[in-house]
Amino acid sequence: MIKKWILKAIVQKTISFLPGSHKINFFFQKYVTKGVHLSDAYFEDRLIHARKHLQSFNKYAKRPLEQTLELGTGWYPVVPIAMFLRGAKKINTVDISGLTDKAKLLTTINRFLEYHSSGQLKEYISPREDKIKVLEEIILNQEERSFHQILQTLNINYLVMDIRKIPLEEKSIDLIHSNNTFEHVYPEVLKGILKKFKQLVHPQGIQSHFIDMSDHFAHFDHSINIYNFLRFSDQAWKRIDNSVQPQNRWRMSEYEILYKELGINISEIDARKGDLEALGSIKLAEKYTSFDSKDLAISHAYVISQGT
């Protein structure tokens, strides 16, 4: 029997060649893999990211939180709304594809209100009550407002574009952040993005990026472990990988080298060590045999850097 991850890889590879591939992939994940619903697990995962970004900002930044920039909006803008609830005055969020819409935005707002009502929200962030009232008012009058009007009420500037071309003033962003995004960006593009971030971040602001370095097919197919993709040569992986959910397979040391090359000083790396035993069960492709095993095993990390 063909493994589930291989079937998913074949389907996504096929989708990647079709017009409107990201929209087609949305329906594939919604109705087949069941991966795009706003589950409690996904919502709480994003709240954890928001909390970590805000904690890092409070730890390292030397100015009030006024303007933020997120790379990778995704389907549900959880982190941007969290930034609104904490008082950010301008919240920029950018994606290469327009995945969210009014229905998903309202779903996200409703989930925030449910968690606030139950007392769960304060476990992650401390929302301002005046901002909670804004969310309640949006839901009350949702039929009267368009998607863009709701975004405007939330101080959210949602852009679908290449973030390297974003028209924002240099040194104007207090907090630049991303969640589970860097691993989907190929190295040369990521280099350009980080160059842009270096230009945009305020000298007293910070960048906070959460990187998932595990094989994302393992999230769907538990018959493989999170290091499975390290078995493949670059040539073989190119045949497997796809443009709707690419995986660059970079390890922590490679990100560190890129930061150093660009002159971005890392203040903190909060990494999960991973599973050396699981890594040891994989026959590594030749390119990975020269890596330190502890470096290869790191599965996830927050990378925090101060403005320059």
N, C-alpha and C positions, 0 to 999 in steps of 0.2 A: 504494500500500500504506500502511495506517495505521501510524504509528510505534509502536514498542513502548511508549514512555512513555505515549502516549495510551491505549493498550489497558489498561495497568496503572492509569492514573488512572481510567478508566471502571469497571474491576473494583473498585478500592478505594472509589470513590464509592458504588457499589452496595452493597458489603459494609457500609459505614458506616451504612446505614439498617436493617440487620438486627440482631435480638437476638444477643448474644454476638459482636459484630463483631470484637473483638480475637482471639478464638479462631479464628474463620473466617479472618481475615487471616493468622494463624500457619500454617494449613494451606495457604493460597494461596501464601505465600512459601516454605514448605517444599517443596511438590511442584511448583510452577509456576516461580517466580522463583529457587528454590534459594538463598534468602538467609538462612536461619536455622540452618544447620549451624555447629557450632563449628569453623570452618576454622582452620588455622595463622595465616592472615592476620588474621582477626578476633581470635584469642587474643592475638597479638603486638601488635595495635593497642591492645587494652585494657591490656596490660602496659606499653606506652609511656605511656598515660594515667596508670596507677598510679605509674609512675616519676616523671613530671612533677609529679603532685600531692604526692608525698612529697618531692621535691627542693624544691618551693616551700614546703612546710611547714618543712623544715629551714632554709630561707633566711630566712623571714619570721616564723615562730612563735617564741614565747618560752616554751614549755612543752613537756612530754613529750606524745607522741601517745597518748592514752588512749581518747577517744571520737570516732567519726567518723559522718558522715551523708552518704549518697549519694542523689541524686535520679535516679530512672530505673534500676531494677535490670536490666530487660530479661530476655532468655531465659537468659543464662549469667552468673552473679555473679562474674566474673573479678576485678574491682577489690576487692569486699569480701573475697574470699579472700586477695588480695595484702595487704590491710590486716591480716588475721589473721596472715599469715606474718611481718609486720614488728612484731607484738607489740601491736596495738591491743586494748584490753580489752573494749570494747563497740562493735560495728559496726552502725549502723542503716542499712538500705537500704530505700527506699520507691519504690513504683510505683503508678500509678493503676489498672493491670491486673495480675492475677496470672499472669505469663507463664512463670515458672520453676517447676520441680517437682523431685522427688527424682531422676528420671533425668537431667535437665539439670545438676543440682547434682553428681551423681556423675561425669558426663562432664567437668565443669569440674575437679573434683578430680583425676581421672585425667590430664588434660592437664597440670596443674601437676606431678604426679609424673613424667610422661614428660619434661618440660622440665628438671626438676631432675636426673633420672637422666642425661640427655644433657649436662648442663652449660650448657644454653642459658638457664635461668632466671636465673642470676646476671648475665647480660647486661642484665637489666631491673631486678631487685630482688635484694637479699641476704636470703634467707629465714633465719629462725632454725631451727636443726636440730631443736629440740624441737617446733616447730610442724609441720615436715615429718613427724615421727613421728606426730603427731596425724592428719594426712591419710592416712598409710599405715594407721593403725589403723582409720580410718573405712572405707576400702576393704576391709580384711580382714573387717570385721564388718558390712558394709553391709546384709545381709539382716535383721539383728536390730534395726536402727534405722529409725525413721520419718524423713520429711523434716524435721519440726520438731526431732527429737532431734539430727539431724546439724547443723542450723543452730545449735542451742544449744551443741553441742560446739565450733563455730567462732566462738562469741561474736557470732553474727549475729542481729540482730533484724529480721526481714523483715516489712514492713508493706505491705498493699495498701490505699491510702487517698489522699485529698487531702492532700498534705504540708503544706498551710497549716493543717491541723487536728491535726498530729502532737502528741501529749502528752508533749513533752520539756521538761525544765527550762531556763529561760532562761539564756543565757551558759554552757551546759554542754558545747558541742561544740567540739572542738579543730580539726577539719578537716571542712569541708563541701565536697563536690565533686560534679561531674556530668560526663558524657561524651556528647556528641552529643544533648543533651536540650533545652537552651534553645530551639533553633531550632524545636522541635515544640510550643512553648507560646505561646499567644496573649498579646499584650502585657498586658492587664488581669490575666490570671491570673499571668503572670510577675512583675508588679509585686507582687502579693500574696505570691508565693513568696519573693521577695527581701526583702520586709518581714519575713517569718517568719524567714528566715536571719539577718537582722540581729539579731533578738531572741535567736536560739539560739547564735550563734557566741561563743566565749569572747573576752574582750577581748584576750587574747594568742594567740588562734588565727587561722586564716585560712579564706578561701573560695578554691577553685580550680575554675574551670569551663571546659571545652573546648566551644566552639561551632563547629558546621559550618554555614557560611553559604552553601554551594553548593546548587544545585538537586539534590535527592536523586534525582529521576527520571534525571538524567544518570549516576548510579552504575550504573543498570540499562540505559540506552539510550545507547550511545556515539555515536549520530548527532547528539546535541545536546550543547552544552557546559554548563558548570556555572552559567552566567548566564542560561540559557534562560527561567527563570521571571520574570525582570525585564522581559520583553516585555509582560506582561499588566497591565492595570489591576486595581485592587482588586476591582471588580465581576466582571471576567472570571476572576480567580484564585479567587474564592469559588466559582464554578461548577466549577472544576477540582479544588480542594483537597478533602481529606476528613478525617474525624475519627479514623480509625484511624492515620494517619501524617501529621498536619497539618504545614505548613511556613509559618512566619510571615513569611519573606522579609526579616527585619530585617537591616540593615547594621550594621557595627561602631559607627558614630557614634550610632545609635539606642540601642544597649546602653549606651554611655557616658553618654548623656543620662539614661537611667533610673537608672543608678547614682548620678549626681550629684543627681538629684531626691530620691532616697531617703537621701542623705547617706552613701553607702558609698564610701569612698575607694579608688580603684584603685591598687594598688602597682605592677602590671606588666601589660602586654599583650604577649604573645608571639604575633605574628600572621604568617600566611603572606600575602605580598603579592598572590598570585593572578596572573592573566594579563590584562594590559591589552589585548593584541591580541585575545584571545578575547572580552573584554568589548566591544571596539569593533565586533565583528561582529554584535552584537545591537542591534536597533532598540528602544531603551528605552521603556517606558511613560512617560507624561508625568510621573508622580509621581517618577520616578527621575532625570529630566533635571537637577534642581537639586542632586543629590548630587555631591560631588567624585569624580572617576573612580577615584582611588586608594582611596577609602573603599568604593566599590561593588565594586572588584576583590578586596578582602580575602576570602579563601575560608574560612579557619579561624583560630581564635585561642583561646589560653588567657588567661583574665582572672583575675588574682590580686588579692585584696583582704584586708587585715588586719582583725582584729576591731576593733569600735568600742566 
